[in-house]
Amino acid sequence: MNFGVKRGYCCLVAVVSLICLDTLLSPAKAEISKEQQEKKKIAFNYKPLTNTWDYQDLQKKIEQEKKRASLVFNSSVLIPNQKVKLDNFQPQYEILSSYILPEFTNITDETKQVLNPNNIQGENTHKSVNSFPEKPQINTDFLLADEPLPPSQQGMFWNPARPDSHAPIAVMGEHIHSEGEIMVSYRYMLMEMEGSRVGTDDISDEKILEQFPVTPTRMTMQMHMFGMMYGITNNLTLMAMLPYVVKDMDHMTRMGRGFNTDSEGIGDIKVTGLYQVLNENRQRIHFNAGMSFPTGSIEARDRTPAGPDQLLPYPMQLGSGTLDLNPGITYLGQTDEWSWGSQIIGTLRLGTNSNSYKFGDQIMLTAWGARKWSDWASTSLRIKGKNWGNISGKDSRLNPSIIPTADPTRRGGTQIDLGFGLNLFVPEGDLRTGRLAIEFEVPIYRALQGPQLETDWQLTAGLQFSF
């Protein structure tokens, strides 16, 4: 009995204590409820303003709106109120290509008159606003190309801090950078060619040797590509590419003798401007305007059965010898887990080189899709189509009846490749914004104006780092 009485007594004391506690907390709860109701009195109508590129003017407007939003009006008297916070719409100021400013919808005409930005410049108002701790300065510049978006903007704008925000590594000039940002890159490309083709059909070496005394049997091309990109403005990026080329070709003579030639050196330097014309709804479009300069040699020589210092045929030269234009356009799109893009780039030869010929014009069209598996890895599938013309003119020192590679009318063709890519991205740490990528391409269609060596596969790997 004593145990039961004690238990009942304890329960009674607990109930009384809860009642007293609730009574003590009632004023605080009422104050919190009142605060929430006051917050709901102010509603914002967000109005998008696009295509505004004067960022100094934008900064002023944002500062004015911040002052307006941090004020509450009571009896036509300007009273600062810390209860009104900018947190709900502050991320709207962290913009890419558009910005959003709040517009009050439930205030009186008298209040609107006081809210006029021209009336917020007074000394008293300035002192009242500054009597509270200032909020951190909001950065309205474009984010760096590999900087993550704020959580409030993810799903609204293009997110550059993803492994798939860059195209497969073999695609160049597919993204831009913000003003002042630099990206350095290195790519290694390896292409293997073995066997020859006429049209869409394979042709044996023996068949070629019935027509020519010498035929190529295999060719390997390596390229070390050093690149740099610099954001001149938020919409204009400059890209420069410096290639170092290594070529190696095996041959067979009609008499059954084999020999090898090689060439090595700097290729043609390319400079490209990338100008963005669209950046909204997680999509981007920019124009490519490039020019290739004839820094690669067209006088490569090596030992052949004809002598120790013979001029090599057209495919073994390191450059074009001409100024070449590279116009194009690039499109990019993105969702939370997927991204895609396409690019068309042309090569237009300007005049003939010092050896009285020019390589054929070329057009390349590619499209890809990528899947983001995590913050640091994505895979891609790409299709690429390329068409290039025959050589115009000829180098009189080359005899087209000796070997097919010396015949300028047997250099054109069309090829479609399928590429499989992997992109890795470092989202944080000391190597943040670093990228490692690889892509392997195989042809699915080849039509060559041969006999001409056919491409079997191409491998591209690269490193990129932005700062």
C-alpha positions as a Markdown table, in Angstrom:
| # | Residue | x | y | z |
|---|---|---|---|---|
| 1 | Met | 0.0 | 0.0 | 0.0 |
| 2 | Asn | 2.8 | 2.4 | 0.9 |
| 3 | Phe | 4.4 | 1.8 | -2.6 |
| 4 | Gly | 1.1 | 2.5 | -4.4 |
| 5 | Val | 0.5 | 5.7 | -2.4 |
| 6 | Lys | 4.0 | 6.9 | -3.2 |
| 7 | Arg | 3.6 | 6.2 | -6.9 |
| 8 | Gly | 0.3 | 8.1 | -7.0 |
| 9 | Tyr | 1.9 | 11.0 | -5.2 |
| 10 | Cys | 4.8 | 11.2 | -7.7 |
| 11 | Cys | 2.3 | 11.2 | -10.7 |
| 12 | Leu | 0.4 | 14.0 | -9.1 |
| 13 | Val | 3.5 | 16.1 | -8.6 |
| 14 | Ala | 4.6 | 15.5 | -12.2 |
| 15 | Val | 1.2 | 16.6 | -13.6 |
| 16 | Val | 1.2 | 19.8 | -11.5 |
| 17 | Ser | 4.8 | 20.6 | -12.6 |
| 18 | Leu | 3.8 | 20.3 | -16.3 |
| 19 | Ile | 0.9 | 22.6 | -15.8 |
| 20 | Cys | 3.1 | 25.2 | -14.1 |
| 21 | Leu | 5.8 | 24.9 | -16.9 |
| 22 | Asp | 3.2 | 25.4 | -19.6 |
| 23 | Thr | 1.9 | 28.5 | -17.8 |
| 24 | Leu | 5.3 | 29.9 | -17.6 |
| 25 | Leu | 6.1 | 29.3 | -21.3 |
| 26 | Ser | 2.8 | 30.7 | -22.6 |
| 27 | Pro | 4.0 | 34.3 | -23.0 |
| 28 | Ala | 7.1 | 33.1 | -24.9 |
| 29 | Lys | 5.0 | 30.9 | -27.2 |
| 30 | Ala | 2.6 | 33.8 | -27.8 |
| 31 | Glu | 5.5 | 36.0 | -28.8 |
| 32 | Ile | 6.9 | 33.4 | -31.2 |
| 33 | Ser | 3.5 | 33.0 | -32.8 |
| 34 | Lys | 3.2 | 36.8 | -33.1 |
| 35 | Glu | 6.6 | 37.0 | -34.8 |
| 36 | Gln | 5.6 | 34.3 | -37.3 |
| 37 | Gln | 2.4 | 36.2 | -38.1 |
| 38 | Glu | 4.4 | 39.4 | -38.6 |
| 39 | Lys | 6.7 | 37.7 | -41.0 |
| 40 | Lys | 3.8 | 36.4 | -43.1 |
| 41 | Lys | 2.6 | 40.0 | -43.5 |
| 42 | Ile | 5.4 | 40.7 | -46.0 |
| 43 | Ala | 5.1 | 38.8 | -49.3 |
| 44 | Phe | 7.5 | 38.9 | -52.1 |
| 45 | Asn | 6.7 | 38.8 | -55.8 |
| 46 | Tyr | 10.0 | 37.7 | -57.5 |
| 47 | Lys | 10.4 | 39.3 | -60.8 |
| 48 | Pro | 13.1 | 38.0 | -63.1 |
| 49 | Leu | 15.3 | 40.5 | -64.9 |
| 50 | Thr | 17.5 | 39.0 | -67.6 |
| 51 | Asn | 20.2 | 40.1 | -70.0 |
| 52 | Thr | 21.5 | 42.7 | -67.6 |
| 53 | Trp | 25.3 | 42.8 | -67.9 |
| 54 | Asp | 26.2 | 46.0 | -66.0 |
| 55 | Tyr | 27.3 | 44.4 | -62.8 |
| 56 | Gln | 28.3 | 47.7 | -61.1 |
| 57 | Asp | 24.7 | 48.9 | -61.6 |
| 58 | Leu | 23.4 | 45.5 | -60.5 |
| 59 | Gln | 25.4 | 45.7 | -57.3 |
| 60 | Lys | 23.9 | 49.1 | -56.4 |
| 61 | Lys | 20.4 | 47.8 | -57.1 |
| 62 | Ile | 20.9 | 44.8 | -54.9 |
| 63 | Glu | 22.2 | 46.9 | -52.1 |
| 64 | Gln | 19.1 | 49.1 | -52.4 |
| 65 | Glu | 16.8 | 46.1 | -52.3 |
| 66 | Lys | 18.6 | 44.7 | -49.3 |
| 67 | Lys | 17.9 | 48.0 | -47.4 |
| 68 | Arg | 14.3 | 48.0 | -48.5 |
| 69 | Ala | 13.8 | 44.4 | -47.4 |
| 70 | Ser | 15.3 | 44.9 | -44.0 |
| 71 | Leu | 12.9 | 47.7 | -43.0 |
| 72 | Val | 9.4 | 47.5 | -41.5 |
| 73 | Phe | 7.1 | 50.5 | -41.5 |
| 74 | Asn | 4.8 | 51.4 | -38.5 |
| 75 | Ser | 2.7 | 54.6 | -38.6 |
| 76 | Ser | 4.7 | 56.0 | -41.5 |
| 77 | Val | 7.9 | 55.9 | -39.3 |
| 78 | Leu | 10.9 | 54.1 | -40.6 |
| 79 | Ile | 11.8 | 51.5 | -37.9 |
| 80 | Pro | 14.5 | 48.9 | -38.4 |
| 81 | Asn | 13.4 | 45.5 | -37.4 |
| 82 | Gln | 15.8 | 42.6 | -37.0 |
| 83 | Lys | 12.9 | 40.1 | -37.2 |
| 84 | Val | 12.7 | 40.5 | -41.0 |
| 85 | Lys | 15.5 | 38.3 | -42.5 |
| 86 | Leu | 16.9 | 38.1 | -46.0 |
| 87 | Asp | 17.7 | 34.4 | -45.6 |
| 88 | Asn | 14.6 | 33.3 | -47.6 |
| 89 | Phe | 15.5 | 35.2 | -50.7 |
| 90 | Gln | 19.2 | 36.0 | -50.2 |
| 91 | Pro | 20.5 | 33.2 | -52.5 |
| 92 | Gln | 18.6 | 34.8 | -55.4 |
| 93 | Tyr | 21.4 | 37.4 | -55.5 |
| 94 | Glu | 24.0 | 34.7 | -56.3 |
| 95 | Ile | 23.4 | 34.7 | -60.0 |
| 96 | Leu | 24.9 | 33.4 | -63.2 |
| 97 | Ser | 23.3 | 35.1 | -66.3 |
| 98 | Ser | 20.2 | 36.6 | -64.7 |
| 99 | Tyr | 19.2 | 38.1 | -61.4 |
| 100 | Ile | 16.0 | 38.3 | -59.4 |
| 101 | Leu | 15.0 | 41.3 | -57.2 |
| 102 | Pro | 12.1 | 41.2 | -54.8 |
| 103 | Glu | 9.0 | 43.4 | -55.2 |
| 104 | Phe | 6.6 | 44.1 | -52.3 |
| 105 | Thr | 3.0 | 43.4 | -53.1 |
| 106 | Asn | 1.1 | 44.2 | -49.9 |
| 107 | Ile | 2.2 | 47.7 | -48.9 |
| 108 | Thr | 0.4 | 51.0 | -49.1 |
| 109 | Asp | 1.1 | 53.8 | -51.6 |
| 110 | Glu | 2.6 | 55.9 | -48.8 |
| 111 | Thr | 4.9 | 53.1 | -47.9 |
| 112 | Lys | 5.9 | 52.7 | -51.5 |
| 113 | Gln | 6.8 | 56.4 | -51.6 |
| 114 | Val | 9.1 | 55.9 | -48.6 |
| 115 | Leu | 10.5 | 52.7 | -50.2 |
| 116 | Asn | 11.7 | 54.6 | -53.2 |
| 117 | Pro | 15.5 | 53.9 | -53.5 |
| 118 | Asn | 16.1 | 57.6 | -54.1 |
| 119 | Asn | 14.7 | 58.2 | -50.6 |
| 120 | Ile | 16.9 | 55.7 | -48.9 |
| 121 | Gln | 20.0 | 57.7 | -49.2 |
| 122 | Gly | 19.3 | 60.0 | -46.2 |
| 123 | Glu | 21.6 | 60.2 | -43.3 |
| 124 | Asn | 19.1 | 59.1 | -40.7 |
| 125 | Thr | 18.1 | 56.1 | -42.7 |
| 126 | His | 21.7 | 55.2 | -43.3 |
| 127 | Lys | 22.4 | 55.3 | -39.6 |
| 128 | Ser | 19.3 | 53.3 | -38.7 |
| 129 | Val | 20.2 | 50.5 | -41.1 |
| 130 | Asn | 23.7 | 50.4 | -40.0 |
| 131 | Ser | 22.8 | 50.2 | -36.3 |
| 132 | Phe | 22.4 | 46.4 | -36.8 |
| 133 | Pro | 25.2 | 44.0 | -37.6 |
| 134 | Glu | 25.9 | 44.0 | -41.3 |
| 135 | Lys | 25.2 | 40.9 | -43.3 |
| 136 | Pro | 28.1 | 39.4 | -45.3 |
| 137 | Gln | 28.7 | 40.9 | -48.8 |
| 138 | Ile | 26.9 | 38.9 | -51.5 |
| 139 | Asn | 29.0 | 38.0 | -54.5 |
| 140 | Thr | 27.1 | 38.8 | -57.7 |
| 141 | Asp | 29.9 | 37.8 | -60.1 |
| 142 | Phe | 29.7 | 34.7 | -62.2 |
| 143 | Leu | 30.8 | 31.6 | -60.3 |
| 144 | Leu | 34.1 | 30.0 | -61.4 |
| 145 | Ala | 33.7 | 27.3 | -64.0 |
| 146 | Asp | 34.3 | 24.5 | -61.4 |
| 147 | Glu | 32.8 | 26.2 | -58.3 |
| 148 | Pro | 29.7 | 24.6 | -56.9 |
| 149 | Leu | 26.3 | 26.4 | -57.0 |
| 150 | Pro | 24.6 | 27.4 | -53.8 |
| 151 | Pro | 21.9 | 24.8 | -52.8 |
| 152 | Ser | 19.1 | 27.3 | -53.7 |
| 153 | Gln | 20.3 | 27.5 | -57.3 |
| 154 | Gln | 20.9 | 23.8 | -57.9 |
| 155 | Gly | 18.2 | 22.7 | -60.3 |
| 156 | Met | 17.8 | 26.2 | -61.7 |
| 157 | Phe | 21.1 | 27.1 | -63.3 |
| 158 | Trp | 23.9 | 25.2 | -65.1 |
| 159 | Asn | 26.1 | 23.6 | -62.4 |
| 160 | Pro | 29.8 | 23.7 | -63.4 |
| 161 | Ala | 31.1 | 21.7 | -60.4 |
| 162 | Arg | 30.2 | 18.3 | -61.8 |
| 163 | Pro | 32.3 | 15.6 | -63.5 |
| 164 | Asp | 30.0 | 15.8 | -66.5 |
| 165 | Ser | 29.9 | 19.6 | -66.9 |
| 166 | His | 32.9 | 19.1 | -69.3 |
| 167 | Ala | 32.3 | 17.1 | -72.5 |
| 168 | Pro | 34.3 | 13.9 | -73.2 |
| 169 | Ile | 38.0 | 14.7 | -73.2 |
| 170 | Ala | 38.4 | 14.5 | -76.9 |
| 171 | Val | 36.0 | 17.4 | -77.5 |
| 172 | Met | 37.7 | 20.7 | -77.3 |
| 173 | Gly | 36.3 | 24.2 | -76.9 |
| 174 | Glu | 33.1 | 23.0 | -75.4 |
| 175 | His | 32.9 | 25.2 | -72.3 |
| 176 | Ile | 33.6 | 28.7 | -71.2 |
| 177 | His | 35.2 | 30.3 | -68.1 |
| 178 | Ser | 34.3 | 33.2 | -65.9 |
| 179 | Glu | 36.2 | 36.5 | -66.0 |
| 180 | Gly | 39.8 | 36.1 | -64.8 |
| 181 | Glu | 39.7 | 32.3 | -64.5 |
| 182 | Ile | 42.4 | 30.2 | -66.0 |
| 183 | Met | 42.4 | 26.5 | -66.9 |
| 184 | Val | 45.5 | 24.6 | -68.0 |
| 185 | Ser | 45.2 | 21.2 | -69.6 |
| 186 | Tyr | 47.2 | 18.3 | -71.0 |
| 187 | Arg | 45.9 | 15.7 | -73.4 |
| 188 | Tyr | 47.5 | 12.6 | -74.8 |
| 189 | Met | 46.1 | 11.2 | -78.0 |
| 190 | Leu | 47.0 | 7.8 | -79.5 |
| 191 | Met | 45.6 | 6.7 | -82.9 |
| 192 | Glu | 46.2 | 3.4 | -84.5 |
| 193 | Met | 45.8 | 2.7 | -88.3 |
| 194 | Glu | 46.3 | -0.6 | -89.9 |
| 195 | Gly | 45.1 | -2.0 | -93.2 |
| 196 | Ser | 43.7 | 0.0 | -96.2 |
| 197 | Arg | 40.3 | 0.7 | -97.6 |
| 198 | Val | 38.8 | 1.9 | -100.9 |
| 199 | Gly | 35.3 | 3.3 | -100.4 |
| 200 | Thr | 33.7 | 1.2 | -97.7 |
| 201 | Asp | 35.6 | -2.0 | -98.6 |
| 202 | Asp | 38.9 | -3.3 | -97.3 |
| 203 | Ile | 41.7 | -3.9 | -99.7 |
| 204 | Ser | 44.7 | -6.1 | -99.1 |
| 205 | Asp | 48.3 | -4.9 | -99.3 |
| 206 | Glu | 49.0 | -7.4 | -102.2 |
| 207 | Lys | 46.2 | -5.8 | -104.2 |
| 208 | Ile | 47.6 | -2.3 | -103.7 |
| 209 | Leu | 51.1 | -3.5 | -104.7 |
| 210 | Glu | 49.7 | -4.6 | -108.0 |
| 211 | Gln | 49.2 | -0.9 | -108.8 |
| 212 | Phe | 51.9 | 0.8 | -106.7 |
| 213 | Pro | 55.5 | -0.2 | -106.0 |
| 214 | Val | 55.1 | 0.7 | -102.3 |
| 215 | Thr | 52.2 | 0.7 | -99.9 |
| 216 | Pro | 51.8 | 1.8 | -96.2 |
| 217 | Thr | 50.7 | -1.1 | -93.9 |
| 218 | Arg | 50.4 | 0.6 | -90.5 |
| 219 | Met | 50.6 | 4.0 | -89.0 |
| 220 | Thr | 50.6 | 5.3 | -85.4 |
| 221 | Met | 50.1 | 8.9 | -84.5 |
| 222 | Gln | 50.7 | 10.3 | -81.0 |
| 223 | Met | 49.9 | 13.8 | -80.0 |
| 224 | His | 50.7 | 15.7 | -76.8 |
| 225 | Met | 48.3 | 18.6 | -76.6 |
| 226 | Phe | 49.1 | 21.5 | -74.1 |
| 227 | Gly | 46.2 | 23.9 | -73.6 |
| 228 | Met | 45.2 | 27.0 | -71.8 |
| 229 | Met | 41.8 | 28.8 | -71.4 |
| 230 | Tyr | 41.3 | 32.3 | -70.0 |
| 231 | Gly | 38.1 | 34.0 | -69.2 |
| 232 | Ile | 38.3 | 37.5 | -70.7 |
| 233 | Thr | 34.8 | 38.3 | -69.6 |
| 234 | Asn | 32.0 | 36.2 | -68.2 |
| 235 | Asn | 30.8 | 35.5 | -71.8 |
| 236 | Leu | 34.1 | 35.5 | -73.7 |
| 237 | Thr | 36.8 | 32.9 | -73.2 |
| 238 | Leu | 40.1 | 32.6 | -75.1 |
| 239 | Met | 41.6 | 29.2 | -75.8 |
| 240 | Ala | 45.1 | 28.3 | -77.1 |
| 241 | Met | 46.3 | 24.8 | -78.0 |
| 242 | Leu | 49.9 | 23.7 | -78.7 |
| 243 | Pro | 50.4 | 20.2 | -80.1 |
| 244 | Tyr | 53.5 | 18.1 | -80.2 |
| 245 | Val | 53.1 | 15.4 | -82.8 |
| 246 | Val | 54.8 | 12.0 | -83.3 |
| 247 | Lys | 54.1 | 10.0 | -86.4 |
| 248 | Asp | 55.3 | 6.5 | -87.3 |
| 249 | Met | 54.5 | 4.6 | -90.5 |
| 250 | Asp | 55.4 | 1.1 | -91.7 |
| 251 | His | 55.7 | 0.3 | -95.4 |
| 252 | Met | 56.0 | -2.7 | -97.7 |
| 253 | Thr | 57.6 | -2.8 | -101.2 |
| 254 | Arg | 56.6 | -4.9 | -104.1 |
| 255 | Met | 59.8 | -6.9 | -103.6 |
| 256 | Gly | 58.7 | -7.8 | -100.1 |
| 257 | Arg | 61.0 | -5.4 | -98.3 |
| 258 | Gly | 59.7 | -3.5 | -95.3 |
| 259 | Phe | 60.9 | -0.1 | -94.0 |
| 260 | Asn | 59.8 | 2.5 | -91.5 |
| 261 | Thr | 59.6 | 6.3 | -91.5 |
| 262 | Asp | 58.8 | 8.7 | -88.8 |
| 263 | Ser | 58.4 | 12.4 | -88.1 |
| 264 | Glu | 58.2 | 14.4 | -84.9 |
| 265 | Gly | 57.8 | 18.0 | -83.9 |
| 266 | Ile | 55.4 | 20.9 | -83.1 |
| 267 | Gly | 52.2 | 20.9 | -85.0 |
| 268 | Asp | 49.9 | 23.8 | -85.9 |
| 269 | Ile | 49.1 | 26.1 | -83.0 |
| 270 | Lys | 45.4 | 26.9 | -82.7 |
| 271 | Val | 43.8 | 30.0 | -81.0 |
| 272 | Thr | 40.0 | 30.1 | -80.5 |
| 273 | Gly | 37.5 | 32.5 | -79.0 |
| 274 | Leu | 34.4 | 31.2 | -77.4 |
| 275 | Tyr | 31.5 | 33.6 | -77.0 |
| 276 | Gln | 28.4 | 32.6 | -75.0 |
| 277 | Val | 25.0 | 33.7 | -76.3 |
| 278 | Leu | 22.7 | 31.7 | -74.1 |
| 279 | Asn | 22.8 | 30.6 | -70.5 |
| 280 | Glu | 19.4 | 29.8 | -69.0 |
| 281 | Asn | 17.2 | 26.9 | -68.0 |
| 282 | Arg | 20.4 | 24.8 | -67.4 |
| 283 | Gln | 21.3 | 25.2 | -71.1 |
| 284 | Arg | 24.2 | 27.0 | -72.8 |
| 285 | Ile | 25.1 | 27.9 | -76.3 |
| 286 | His | 28.4 | 29.5 | -77.5 |
| 287 | Phe | 30.0 | 30.2 | -80.8 |
| 288 | Asn | 33.5 | 29.0 | -81.6 |
| 289 | Ala | 35.8 | 31.2 | -83.7 |
| 290 | Gly | 39.2 | 29.7 | -84.1 |
| 291 | Met | 42.3 | 30.0 | -86.3 |
| 292 | Ser | 45.1 | 27.6 | -86.9 |
| 293 | Phe | 48.6 | 28.9 | -87.6 |
| 294 | Pro | 51.1 | 27.1 | -89.8 |
| 295 | Thr | 53.7 | 26.3 | -87.1 |
| 296 | Gly | 53.9 | 22.6 | -88.0 |
| 297 | Ser | 56.5 | 21.6 | -90.6 |
| 298 | Ile | 55.6 | 20.5 | -94.2 |
| 299 | Glu | 59.2 | 19.6 | -94.9 |
| 300 | Ala | 59.5 | 16.4 | -92.8 |
| 301 | Arg | 62.1 | 14.0 | -94.1 |
| 302 | Asp | 63.5 | 10.6 | -93.4 |
| 303 | Arg | 65.4 | 7.7 | -94.9 |
| 304 | Thr | 63.6 | 5.6 | -97.5 |
| 305 | Pro | 64.7 | 3.0 | -100.1 |
| 306 | Ala | 65.1 | 6.0 | -102.4 |
| 307 | Gly | 67.7 | 7.7 | -100.2 |
| 308 | Pro | 68.7 | 9.0 | -96.8 |
| 309 | Asp | 66.9 | 12.3 | -96.7 |
| 310 | Gln | 63.7 | 12.0 | -98.7 |
| 311 | Leu | 60.6 | 14.2 | -98.4 |
| 312 | Leu | 57.8 | 12.3 | -96.7 |
| 313 | Pro | 54.3 | 12.1 | -98.2 |
| 314 | Tyr | 51.4 | 14.2 | -97.1 |
| 315 | Pro | 50.1 | 12.2 | -94.1 |
| 316 | Met | 53.6 | 12.3 | -92.5 |
| 317 | Gln | 53.8 | 16.0 | -92.4 |
| 318 | Leu | 53.3 | 17.8 | -89.1 |
| 319 | Gly | 51.2 | 20.8 | -90.2 |
| 320 | Ser | 49.0 | 22.1 | -93.0 |
| 321 | Gly | 51.2 | 25.0 | -94.1 |
| 322 | Thr | 48.2 | 27.3 | -94.3 |
| 323 | Leu | 46.2 | 29.6 | -92.1 |
| 324 | Asp | 43.0 | 27.7 | -91.3 |
| 325 | Leu | 39.7 | 29.0 | -90.0 |
| 326 | Asn | 37.8 | 26.9 | -87.4 |
| 327 | Pro | 34.2 | 28.3 | -87.0 |
| 328 | Gly | 31.7 | 26.4 | -85.0 |
| 329 | Ile | 28.9 | 26.3 | -82.5 |
| 330 | Thr | 28.4 | 24.4 | -79.2 |
| 331 | Tyr | 25.3 | 23.5 | -77.3 |
| 332 | Leu | 25.1 | 22.1 | -73.7 |
| 333 | Gly | 22.2 | 20.9 | -71.5 |
| 334 | Gln | 21.9 | 19.5 | -68.0 |
| 335 | Thr | 19.6 | 17.9 | -65.5 |
| 336 | Asp | 20.3 | 16.7 | -62.0 |
| 337 | Glu | 21.8 | 13.4 | -63.1 |
| 338 | Trp | 22.2 | 13.7 | -66.9 |
| 339 | Ser | 24.0 | 16.1 | -69.3 |
| 340 | Trp | 24.2 | 16.3 | -73.1 |
| 341 | Gly | 25.7 | 18.4 | -75.8 |
| 342 | Ser | 26.6 | 18.8 | -79.4 |
| 343 | Gln | 29.2 | 20.6 | -81.4 |
| 344 | Ile | 29.8 | 21.4 | -85.1 |
| 345 | Ile | 33.3 | 22.6 | -86.1 |
| 346 | Gly | 34.6 | 23.4 | -89.6 |
| 347 | Thr | 38.1 | 23.7 | -91.0 |
| 348 | Leu | 38.5 | 26.1 | -93.9 |
| 349 | Arg | 41.9 | 26.4 | -95.6 |
| 350 | Leu | 43.0 | 29.9 | -96.6 |
| 351 | Gly | 45.1 | 29.7 | -99.7 |
| 352 | Thr | 47.8 | 27.3 | -100.6 |
| 353 | Asn | 51.0 | 26.6 | -98.7 |
| 354 | Ser | 54.6 | 27.2 | -99.8 |
| 355 | Asn | 54.7 | 23.8 | -101.4 |
| 356 | Ser | 51.8 | 24.7 | -103.7 |
| 357 | Tyr | 49.0 | 22.6 | -102.1 |
| 358 | Lys | 46.4 | 22.8 | -99.4 |
| 359 | Phe | 44.6 | 20.1 | -97.4 |
| 360 | Gly | 40.9 | 19.6 | -98.0 |
| 361 | Asp | 38.3 | 21.4 | -96.0 |
| 362 | Gln | 36.8 | 19.5 | -93.1 |
| 363 | Ile | 33.6 | 19.4 | -91.1 |
| 364 | Met | 33.1 | 17.6 | -87.8 |
| 365 | Leu | 29.8 | 17.1 | -86.0 |
| 366 | Thr | 29.5 | 15.4 | -82.6 |
| 367 | Ala | 26.9 | 14.8 | -80.0 |
| 368 | Trp | 27.1 | 13.1 | -76.6 |
| 369 | Gly | 25.2 | 12.2 | -73.5 |
| 370 | Ala | 26.7 | 11.7 | -70.0 |
| 371 | Arg | 25.4 | 10.2 | -66.7 |
| 372 | Lys | 26.6 | 11.6 | -63.3 |
| 373 | Trp | 27.0 | 8.7 | -60.9 |
| 374 | Ser | 28.4 | 10.7 | -58.0 |
| 375 | Asp | 29.9 | 14.1 | -57.3 |
| 376 | Trp | 33.2 | 12.9 | -58.7 |
| 377 | Ala | 32.5 | 10.4 | -61.5 |
| 378 | Ser | 30.5 | 10.3 | -64.8 |
| 379 | Thr | 30.4 | 8.2 | -67.9 |
| 380 | Ser | 29.6 | 9.3 | -71.5 |
| 381 | Leu | 28.6 | 7.9 | -74.9 |
| 382 | Arg | 29.4 | 10.0 | -77.9 |
| 383 | Ile | 29.0 | 9.8 | -81.7 |
| 384 | Lys | 31.2 | 11.8 | -84.1 |
| 385 | Gly | 30.9 | 12.2 | -87.8 |
| 386 | Lys | 33.7 | 13.7 | -89.9 |
| 387 | Asn | 34.1 | 14.5 | -93.6 |
| 388 | Trp | 37.2 | 15.8 | -95.2 |
| 389 | Gly | 38.2 | 16.6 | -98.8 |
| 390 | Asn | 41.1 | 15.7 | -101.1 |
| 391 | Ile | 44.2 | 17.8 | -101.3 |
| 392 | Ser | 44.1 | 20.7 | -103.8 |
| 393 | Gly | 47.3 | 21.2 | -105.8 |
| 394 | Lys | 50.3 | 19.1 | -105.2 |
| 395 | Asp | 53.9 | 19.0 | -104.1 |
| 396 | Ser | 55.9 | 18.5 | -107.3 |
| 397 | Arg | 58.6 | 16.7 | -105.4 |
| 398 | Leu | 56.3 | 13.8 | -104.6 |
| 399 | Asn | 55.6 | 11.1 | -107.2 |
| 400 | Pro | 51.9 | 9.9 | -106.9 |
| 401 | Ser | 52.6 | 6.8 | -108.9 |
| 402 | Ile | 55.1 | 5.4 | -106.3 |
| 403 | Ile | 52.9 | 5.2 | -103.2 |
| 404 | Pro | 49.2 | 6.0 | -102.5 |
| 405 | Thr | 50.1 | 8.5 | -99.7 |
| 406 | Ala | 51.8 | 10.7 | -102.3 |
| 407 | Asp | 48.6 | 11.0 | -104.4 |
| 408 | Pro | 46.6 | 14.2 | -103.5 |
| 409 | Thr | 43.4 | 12.7 | -105.1 |
| 410 | Arg | 43.3 | 9.8 | -102.6 |
| 411 | Arg | 43.1 | 11.7 | -99.3 |
| 412 | Gly | 39.4 | 12.5 | -98.8 |
| 413 | Gly | 36.9 | 10.5 | -96.8 |
| 414 | Thr | 34.0 | 10.2 | -94.3 |
| 415 | Gln | 34.1 | 8.5 | -91.0 |
| 416 | Ile | 31.7 | 8.0 | -88.1 |
| 417 | Asp | 33.1 | 7.0 | -84.6 |
| 418 | Leu | 31.5 | 5.9 | -81.4 |
| 419 | Gly | 33.2 | 7.0 | -78.2 |
| 420 | Phe | 33.1 | 5.7 | -74.6 |
| 421 | Gly | 34.3 | 8.1 | -71.9 |
| 422 | Leu | 35.0 | 8.5 | -68.2 |
| 423 | Asn | 35.2 | 11.8 | -66.4 |
| 424 | Leu | 36.6 | 12.2 | -62.8 |
| 425 | Phe | 36.3 | 15.4 | -60.9 |
| 426 | Val | 37.8 | 16.5 | -57.5 |
| 427 | Pro | 35.1 | 18.5 | -55.7 |
| 428 | Glu | 37.0 | 19.4 | -52.6 |
| 429 | Gly | 40.5 | 19.3 | -51.0 |
| 430 | Asp | 43.9 | 20.5 | -52.1 |
| 431 | Leu | 43.2 | 19.3 | -55.7 |
| 432 | Arg | 39.7 | 20.8 | -55.9 |
| 433 | Thr | 38.6 | 21.6 | -59.5 |
| 434 | Gly | 41.1 | 19.1 | -60.9 |
| 435 | Arg | 39.9 | 16.7 | -63.6 |
| 436 | Leu | 41.0 | 13.4 | -65.1 |
| 437 | Ala | 39.3 | 12.0 | -68.1 |
| 438 | Ile | 39.7 | 9.3 | -70.7 |
| 439 | Glu | 37.8 | 8.4 | -73.9 |
| 440 | Phe | 38.1 | 5.4 | -76.3 |
| 441 | Glu | 36.8 | 5.8 | -79.9 |
| 442 | Val | 36.1 | 3.1 | -82.5 |
| 443 | Pro | 34.8 | 3.6 | -86.0 |
| 444 | Ile | 31.4 | 2.3 | -87.0 |
| 445 | Tyr | 31.5 | 3.6 | -90.6 |
| 446 | Arg | 34.4 | 4.4 | -93.0 |
| 447 | Ala | 34.3 | 5.5 | -96.6 |
| 448 | Leu | 37.7 | 6.5 | -97.9 |
| 449 | Gln | 38.9 | 7.8 | -101.3 |
| 450 | Gly | 41.8 | 5.3 | -101.3 |
| 451 | Pro | 43.5 | 3.1 | -101.2 |
| 452 | Gln | 44.0 | 4.8 | -97.8 |
| 453 | Leu | 45.0 | 3.6 | -94.3 |
| 454 | Glu | 41.9 | 3.2 | -92.1 |
| 455 | Thr | 41.6 | 4.2 | -88.5 |
| 456 | Asp | 41.1 | 1.2 | -86.1 |
| 457 | Trp | 40.8 | 3.1 | -82.8 |
| 458 | Gln | 41.7 | 6.3 | -80.9 |
| 459 | Leu | 42.5 | 6.8 | -77.2 |
| 460 | Thr | 42.4 | 10.2 | -75.6 |
| 461 | Ala | 43.4 | 10.9 | -71.9 |
| 462 | Gly | 43.7 | 14.3 | -70.2 |
| 463 | Leu | 44.2 | 16.3 | -67.1 |
| 464 | Gln | 42.6 | 19.7 | -66.5 |
| 465 | Phe | 43.0 | 22.2 | -63.6 |
| 466 | Ser | 41.2 | 25.5 | -63.1 |
| 467 | Phe | 42.3 | 28.4 | -60.8 |
